[in-house]
Amino acid sequence: MMDTKLSGKTALILGGTGGMGLAAAKAFLKSGAKVIITGRDENRIEDARNQLDGLGSFELFQADIGDFESTKMAINSGVEKLGKLDIFYQVGGMFAPAPLMMADQDNFETTFRVNLMGPIMALINARDYLNDNASVILTTTTISTRPVPGMSSYAASKAGLDMFGKTIALELADRGIRVNIISPGATDTPAYDKIGLPEEQIAGFKQFWSMVTPLKSMGSSEDIANAALFLASNDSSQITGIRLDVDGGLNQSWHLTPEA
């Protein structure tokens, strides 16, 4: 039986050409939505196009969420082709950890531009296209409420996005627009390959997070996409202003350490 949960809806996914965003694009299309997708890397855009071909109606645009003008142009063009927005889903961001004693001005400015100002400016550029009763979904992280040494710029940028989402949930409620936040925990995505660490270190990193997560495993891109599908659909019609932790229980048990 075909899933029609998002039938007749138009969705925007910022950062939808890989990992969690691409998984969401597939889920949204399979549920009947038309989808506008942005991505930064041209090769990943073409790969995404091949994976999404035949699943439904979509438009792909090259735009880095930290480039406000290109994102604005993508939103304008996408809406012109597929219609006004029922779903605004920000996935795109950056992960560039650096201890305070090593971080420089560029690290903080770039991280805040991409992770905080990028989603804010994208929503400002999309606000006139939001239909009444639309769903806005932002992506933050478990680390924005549970500090991890070496990640101050990343955590602070995402914590700002948490509060931005909760505040605008109140501002937009009179139009029936719901604003919610997905907070992934340790999630196995291609983002780890971009950190620049050797494969054995990445494997050790993943093993560590699996051990300290109560459910003893990292999440998948599909786990996050399923949460986004729920928040995008009418199934969550009475839910707004929440932060949904999709983290295997990690945010509830930060004090735990791996078993010997």
C-alpha positions in Angstrom: 0.0 0.0 0.0 1.4 3.4 -1.0 2.3 5.8 1.7 0.4 9.1 1.1 1.3 10.8 4.4 2.7 13.9 2.6 0.5 13.8 -0.5 -0.2 17.2 -1.9 2.6 18.8 0.1 5.7 20.6 -1.1 8.9 20.2 1.0 12.2 22.1 1.1 15.2 20.1 2.3 18.3 22.2 2.9 21.3 19.9 2.7 19.5 17.0 1.1 22.1 15.4 -1.1 23.7 13.0 1.4 23.3 11.3 4.7 20.3 12.3 6.8 19.1 14.8 4.2 19.1 12.3 1.3 17.3 9.7 3.4 14.7 12.3 4.2 14.3 13.3 0.5 13.6 9.6 -0.3 11.1 9.2 2.6 9.3 12.5 1.6 9.1 11.5 -2.0 7.8 8.0 -1.2 5.2 9.6 1.0 3.8 11.7 -1.9 5.5 15.1 -1.4 7.1 17.3 -4.0 10.6 18.1 -2.8 13.0 21.0 -3.4 16.6 19.9 -2.4 19.8 21.9 -2.0 23.3 20.6 -1.7 26.8 22.0 -1.8 28.8 19.5 -3.8 28.1 19.1 -7.5 29.1 15.4 -7.6 26.8 14.6 -4.6 24.0 16.4 -6.3 24.3 14.2 -9.4 24.5 11.1 -7.2 21.4 12.2 -5.3 19.6 12.8 -8.6 20.3 9.3 -9.7 19.1 7.8 -6.4 15.9 9.9 -6.3 15.0 9.5 -10.0 11.7 7.8 -10.3 10.6 8.3 -6.7 8.5 11.5 -7.4 8.7 15.1 -8.3 11.8 17.0 -7.1 14.1 19.8 -8.0 17.8 19.9 -7.1 19.9 23.1 -6.7 23.5 23.7 -5.9 23.6 26.0 -2.8 25.7 26.0 0.4 23.5 26.9 3.4 26.3 29.2 4.4 25.9 31.1 1.2 22.8 33.1 1.9 22.3 34.5 -1.7 22.6 31.1 -3.5 20.2 29.5 -1.0 17.7 32.3 -1.5 17.9 31.8 -5.3 17.4 28.1 -4.9 14.3 28.6 -2.6 12.8 31.1 -5.1 13.4 28.9 -8.1 12.2 25.8 -6.3 8.9 27.4 -5.1 8.4 28.8 -8.6 8.6 25.3 -10.0 6.9 23.2 -7.3 4.7 25.5 -5.3 4.7 27.2 -1.9 6.1 25.3 1.1 4.3 23.0 3.5 7.6 21.7 4.9 10.8 23.5 5.7 13.5 21.1 6.8 17.1 22.2 7.5 19.6 19.4 7.6 22.7 21.1 6.2 25.5 22.3 8.6 29.1 21.8 9.4 31.2 19.9 12.0 34.6 21.3 12.6 35.7 20.5 16.2 38.6 22.5 17.6 39.7 23.0 21.2 39.6 26.7 22.3 43.4 26.9 22.5 43.6 25.8 18.9 40.5 27.4 17.4 40.8 30.8 15.6 38.3 33.5 14.6 37.6 31.8 11.3 36.6 28.6 12.9 34.0 30.3 15.0 32.8 32.7 12.3 32.4 30.0 9.7 30.7 27.6 12.1 28.2 30.2 13.2 27.6 31.4 9.7 26.8 27.8 8.5 25.1 26.3 11.5 23.2 29.3 12.9 22.9 32.1 10.5 22.5 29.8 7.5 19.2 28.2 8.8 18.0 31.6 10.1 18.6 33.4 6.8 17.1 30.5 4.8 13.9 30.7 6.9 13.8 34.5 6.5 14.0 34.0 2.7 11.3 31.3 2.8 8.9 32.8 5.3 6.7 34.4 2.7 6.4 31.0 0.9 5.2 29.1 4.0 1.6 28.0 3.8 -0.6 28.1 6.9 -0.2 24.9 9.0 3.3 24.3 7.5 5.9 22.3 9.4 9.4 23.8 10.1 12.0 21.3 11.2 15.5 22.3 12.3 18.5 20.1 13.1 20.7 20.5 16.1 22.6 18.0 18.2 22.8 16.3 21.5 26.0 18.2 22.1 24.1 21.5 22.3 22.9 20.6 25.7 25.6 18.2 26.9 29.1 19.8 26.5 32.0 17.9 25.0 35.5 19.3 25.2 36.8 20.5 21.9 33.4 21.3 20.4 32.6 24.8 21.8 32.0 26.5 18.4 29.8 23.6 17.1 27.9 23.2 20.4 27.3 27.0 20.8 26.1 27.4 17.2 23.6 24.5 17.6 22.4 25.7 21.0 21.6 29.0 19.4 19.5 27.2 16.8 17.7 25.3 19.5 16.5 28.5 21.1 15.7 30.2 17.8 13.4 27.3 16.9 11.6 27.3 20.3 11.1 31.0 20.1 9.7 31.1 16.5 7.4 28.2 17.4 5.5 30.7 19.6 5.7 33.5 17.0 4.3 31.3 14.1 1.7 29.5 16.1 -1.2 31.8 15.2 -0.8 30.6 11.6 -0.8 27.0 12.7 2.8 26.7 11.6 4.6 24.2 13.8 8.3 24.5 14.5 10.2 21.5 16.0 13.8 20.5 16.4 15.4 17.1 15.7 18.5 16.5 17.8 20.5 13.5 16.5 22.9 11.8 18.8 25.8 9.6 17.4 24.6 8.9 13.9 26.6 7.0 11.3 26.6 9.3 8.3 29.2 10.2 5.6 30.0 13.3 7.6 32.6 11.3 9.5 34.6 10.9 6.3 35.0 14.7 6.0 36.7 15.2 9.4 40.1 14.2 7.9 41.0 11.5 10.4 42.5 8.2 9.5 40.0 5.3 9.0 41.1 3.5 12.2 40.5 6.6 14.3 37.0 7.1 12.8 36.3 3.4 13.5 37.4 3.9 17.1 35.3 7.1 17.4 32.2 5.2 16.2 32.9 2.3 18.6 33.2 4.7 21.5 29.8 6.4 20.8 28.1 3.0 20.3 29.4 1.9 23.7 28.3 5.0 25.6 24.8 5.1 23.9 22.3 3.2 26.1 20.9 1.3 23.1 24.5 0.3 22.3 24.4 1.4 18.7 24.8 4.5 16.5 21.7 5.7 14.8 21.3 5.7 11.0 20.3 8.4 8.5 17.0 6.5 8.1 16.3 6.8 11.8 16.5 10.6 11.5 14.5 10.6 8.3 11.7 8.7 10.0 11.6 11.3 12.8 11.5 14.1 10.2 8.7 12.4 8.3 6.6 12.2 11.5 7.2 15.9 12.3 6.5 16.9 8.7 3.2 15.0 8.5 -0.2 15.7 10.1 0.5 12.9 12.6 2.3 15.5 14.7 -0.4 18.2 14.2 -0.4 19.0 18.0 3.3 19.1 18.4 5.3 22.3 18.3 8.3 23.8 20.1 9.8 20.5 21.0 13.3 19.2 20.7 13.1 15.5 19.7 16.2 13.6 20.7 16.8 10.8 18.2 19.9 9.5 20.0 19.5 6.1 21.5 19.0 7.6 25.0 22.4 9.4 25.0 21.0 12.7 26.2 19.5 11.0 29.2 22.6 9.2 30.3 25.6 11.4 29.5 27.2 10.5 32.8 27.6 6.8 31.7 31.0 5.5 30.7 31.8 2.5 28.5 31.8 -0.8 30.4 35.2 -2.3 31.0 
